[in-house]
Each structure stands twice: as structure tokens, then as C-alpha cells.
């Protein structure tokens, strides 16, 4: 697995990997992660993936991670009682 790029935006770590003819985009927030697999044949150049690491797609990923984090917090309150 090759690390293509890593960055951090608004507290979310973003990693982009290349492996088995796929690009793997991973968002991490605390102990939660959201992973997307993109077939390499659908990407003309690696810079085309920049739009996934920022902009509208990133904002949706951020919202999804935040919602999962809040849901986990609510569930853990019930489990720990």
C-alpha cells in the first residue's frame, strides 16, 4: 500500500492510499474512521482526487463522521449506566 497524501482539516485526518488498483480515501475523527474506495481506472490523474479531500465531498464526510461520533457518545452513555 502506497501513501499518496496525508493532511488534517478541521480536526479530521485525511489519508489517501493507492492499493490493488484502487485509491483508498480515509477520514479519521478520534477512534472513528470512514473509508471510500475509488477504482484507479476512474481517476485520470492523482490531482483529480483533490476535490474529494476538500470541498463538498469533504464537508459531507465531515458531517458523517461528526454524526457517527455523536451517536457513539449517546450509545456509550446507555452502556455505561
C-alpha positions in Angstrom: 0.0 0.0 0.0 1.4 3.4 -1.0 0.6 6.5 0.9 -0.2 9.2 -1.7 -1.1 12.0 0.6 -2.0 12.9 4.2 -3.4 16.0 5.7 -5.6 17.3 8.5 -8.5 19.6 8.2 -10.9 20.8 10.9 -9.7 18.0 13.3 -10.2 15.2 10.7 -7.2 13.3 9.5 -7.4 12.6 5.8 -5.3 9.9 4.2 -5.1 8.8 0.6 -3.6 5.5 -0.3 -3.1 3.5 -3.5 -3.5 -0.2 -3.4 -4.7 -3.0 -5.7 -5.7 -0.7 -8.5 -7.8 1.4 -6.1 -7.4 4.7 -4.3 -8.5 4.5 -0.7 -9.6 7.7 0.9 -9.9 7.6 4.7 -11.3 10.2 7.1 -10.4 9.7 10.8 -12.0 11.5 13.7 -10.8 10.2 17.1 -11.3 6.5 17.1 -13.8 6.6 14.2 -12.9 6.3 10.5 -14.8 6.4 7.2 -13.2 4.8 4.2 -14.0 5.2 0.5 -12.6 3.1 -2.3 -12.2 4.6 -5.8 -11.2 2.4 -8.7 -8.0 3.7 -10.2 -9.4 3.4 -13.7 -11.9 6.2 -12.9 -9.1 8.6 -12.0 -7.1 10.2 -14.8 -4.6 12.0 -12.6 -3.9 11.9 -8.8 -4.6 15.6 -8.6 -8.2 14.8 -9.6 -8.6 13.3 -6.1 -8.0 16.7 -4.5 -11.7 17.5 -5.0 -12.6 14.6 -2.7 -10.2 15.8 0.0 -11.8 19.2 0.2 -15.0 21.0 -0.9 -18.5 19.5 -0.9 -17.4 15.8 -0.6 -15.2 16.6 2.4 -18.0 18.5 4.1 -20.3 15.6 3.7 -17.6 13.3 5.1 -17.1 15.6 8.0 -20.8 15.7 8.7 -21.0 11.9 8.5 -18.0 11.5 10.9 -19.4 14.0 13.3 -22.9 12.3 13.3 -21.3 8.9 13.9 -19.2 10.4 16.8 -22.3 11.9 18.4 -24.3 8.6 18.0 -21.4 6.6 19.6 -21.4 9.1 22.6 -25.1 8.6 23.1 -24.9 4.8 22.9 -21.9 4.7 25.4 -24.0 6.7 27.9 -26.6 3.9 27.9 -24.0 1.2 28.1 -22.1 2.7 31.0 -25.2 3.3 33.2 
